[in-house]
Amino acid sequence: QVQLVESGGGLVQAGGSLRLSCTASGSIFSINAINAMGWHRQAPGKQRELVAEITRGGRTKYADSVKGQFTISRDNAKNTVYLQMNSLKPEDTAVYYCAAGEYGLGGPLKYWGQGTQVTVSS
């Protein structure tokens, strides 16, 4: 099994930046089987939505709403994925969840983190 632990959330003013991190731990066999890692978010009263994903080889996919604003990156040696969020807006307020799966971009996700709150004040 794999556990995903997120960090880096918090309260920031509009226009500010935050960097989220998510590290996978657990079975080495299961961790090595992971291909896509990424971030989803869920705002109050809304459905969970994809923010960004990245494969082990570095291919990326972004939600249209965050293109040019957020950057996803990954350190395979550290089993860690990052989300650099710039020019944050109040509408970016949500719980951000790390997720990982064995397939490529857009494939089913097998593991989920507990989530980290991001709050952007106006």
C-alpha positions in Angstrom: 0.0 0.0 0.0 0.9 3.6 -0.5 0.3 6.6 1.8 0.3 10.1 0.4 1.0 13.0 2.8 0.4 16.6 1.7 1.9 19.7 3.1 2.2 23.4 2.3 -1.4 24.6 2.5 -2.4 27.6 4.4 -3.9 31.1 4.3 -2.5 33.6 1.8 -3.7 36.9 0.4 -4.9 37.3 -3.1 -1.9 37.6 -5.5 0.3 35.5 -3.2 1.9 32.2 -3.8 2.0 28.8 -2.1 3.8 25.6 -2.8 2.2 22.3 -2.0 4.2 19.1 -1.6 3.0 15.5 -1.5 5.3 12.5 -0.7 4.4 8.9 -1.2 5.5 6.3 1.3 4.9 2.6 1.9 5.5 -0.4 -0.2 8.5 0.2 -2.5 6.9 -2.2 -5.0 3.7 -0.2 -5.0 5.5 3.1 -5.2 7.5 2.0 -8.2 4.3 1.0 -9.9 2.9 4.6 -9.7 2.9 6.5 -12.9 0.7 9.6 -12.7 0.7 11.8 -9.6 -1.3 15.0 -9.3 -3.6 17.4 -7.5 -7.3 17.7 -7.3 -9.3 20.3 -5.3 -12.7 20.6 -3.8 -14.2 23.9 -3.0 -17.2 24.2 -0.6 -20.4 23.1 -2.3 -18.6 22.0 -5.5 -17.4 18.8 -6.9 -13.8 17.7 -6.7 -11.9 18.7 -9.8 -8.6 18.0 -11.4 -6.0 20.7 -11.0 -2.9 19.2 -12.5 -1.2 15.8 -13.2 2.3 14.7 -14.1 3.6 11.3 -15.2 6.8 9.6 -14.1 8.3 10.7 -17.4 7.3 14.4 -16.9 4.2 14.7 -19.1 1.7 17.2 -17.6 -1.9 18.0 -17.8 -3.6 21.1 -16.3 -7.1 22.3 -15.8 -7.8 25.2 -18.1 -8.5 27.4 -15.1 -5.0 27.1 -13.7 -2.9 27.1 -16.9 -0.1 29.7 -16.7 -0.8 30.2 -13.0 0.1 26.8 -11.4 3.1 24.6 -12.2 3.3 20.9 -11.3 6.7 19.2 -10.9 8.0 15.9 -9.6 11.1 14.4 -8.0 10.9 10.7 -8.7 13.9 10.0 -6.4 12.0 11.5 -3.5 8.6 10.1 -4.5 7.3 13.7 -4.2 5.1 15.9 -6.4 4.9 19.6 -6.0 2.3 22.2 -7.0 3.6 25.8 -7.3 0.6 28.1 -7.1 1.1 31.8 -8.1 -1.2 34.8 -8.4 -3.7 33.1 -6.2 -7.3 34.2 -6.3 -10.1 33.8 -3.8 -11.7 31.3 -6.2 -8.6 29.0 -5.7 -9.8 28.4 -2.1 -10.3 24.7 -1.6 -9.1 21.6 0.0 -6.3 20.3 -2.3 -5.9 16.5 -2.5 -2.8 14.6 -3.8 -3.6 11.5 -5.8 -1.6 8.9 -7.6 -2.2 6.0 -9.9 -0.6 3.4 -12.0 -1.8 4.6 -15.3 -1.1 7.7 -17.5 -2.7 11.1 -17.5 -6.4 11.0 -16.9 -6.3 7.3 -15.8 -7.9 5.9 -12.6 -6.3 7.0 -9.4 -5.6 4.5 -6.7 -4.3 6.5 -3.8 -5.4 9.7 -2.2 -4.1 11.9 0.5 -6.1 13.4 3.3 -6.1 16.9 1.8 -4.6 20.3 2.7 -6.6 23.5 3.0 -5.7 26.5 0.9 -7.5 29.7 1.7 -7.0 32.8 -0.4 -8.3 36.0 1.2 -9.4 39.0 -0.9 
